[in-house]
């Protein structure tokens, strides 16, 4: 998990990568994460981008879903 502002006009995005699931599973996970943060986001390749700095909320949510979170 990391924060990125590169190529986004100075806006902050939380990037979560390192997933080994299928694209359909990532779409469902991204939808769940966006809902829990109350913000937008997208799936790009094998990573999920959530608008804003939502690291703490995402860390708690992902840990609750059984994912190991680094960063």
BELBEL-V574489 format. One record per residue. RES is the residue in one small letter. PHI is phi in whole degrees, 0 to 359 (NA if undefined). PSI is psi in whole degrees, -180 to 180 (999 if undefined). OMEGA is omega as a letter, one per 30 degrees, with the letter a starting at -180 (* if undefined). Layout:
BEGIN
{{RES;PHI;PSI;OMEGA} {RES;PHI;PSI;OMEGA}}
END
This chain:
BEGIN
{{x;NA;135;l} {x;208;166;l} {x;257;140;l} {x;222;141;l} {x;236;-5;a} {x;295;127;l} {x;70;19;a} {x;236;21;l} {x;66;30;l} {x;85;0;l} {x;275;144;a} {x;273;138;l} {x;225;136;l} {x;268;122;a} {x;252;127;l} {x;243;121;l} {x;224;-179;a} {x;94;14;l} {x;280;148;l} {x;241;18;a} {x;270;171;l} {x;286;160;a} {x;299;-36;l} {x;296;-40;l} {x;295;-38;l} {x;294;-39;l} {x;300;-44;l} {x;293;-42;l} {x;296;-43;l} {x;299;-42;l} {x;298;-42;l} {x;295;-42;a} {x;292;-41;l} {x;298;-42;l} {x;296;-41;a} {x;289;-27;l} {x;268;-17;a} {x;70;35;a} {x;217;175;l} {x;272;177;l} {x;173;-179;a} {x;205;168;l} {x;252;126;l} {x;235;111;a} {x;64;-122;l} {x;252;26;l} {x;231;159;l} {x;244;133;l} {x;246;126;l} {x;244;132;a} {x;293;137;l} {x;88;177;l} {x;266;94;a} {x;242;31;a} {x;300;-45;a} {x;293;-46;l} {x;297;-42;a} {x;291;-37;l} {x;299;-45;l} {x;295;-46;a} {x;296;-46;a} {x;293;-38;l} {x;296;-39;l} {x;294;-27;l} {x;272;-1;l} {x;96;12;l} {x;269;145;l} {x;274;124;a} {x;251;128;l} {x;242;150;l} {x;92;999;*}}
END
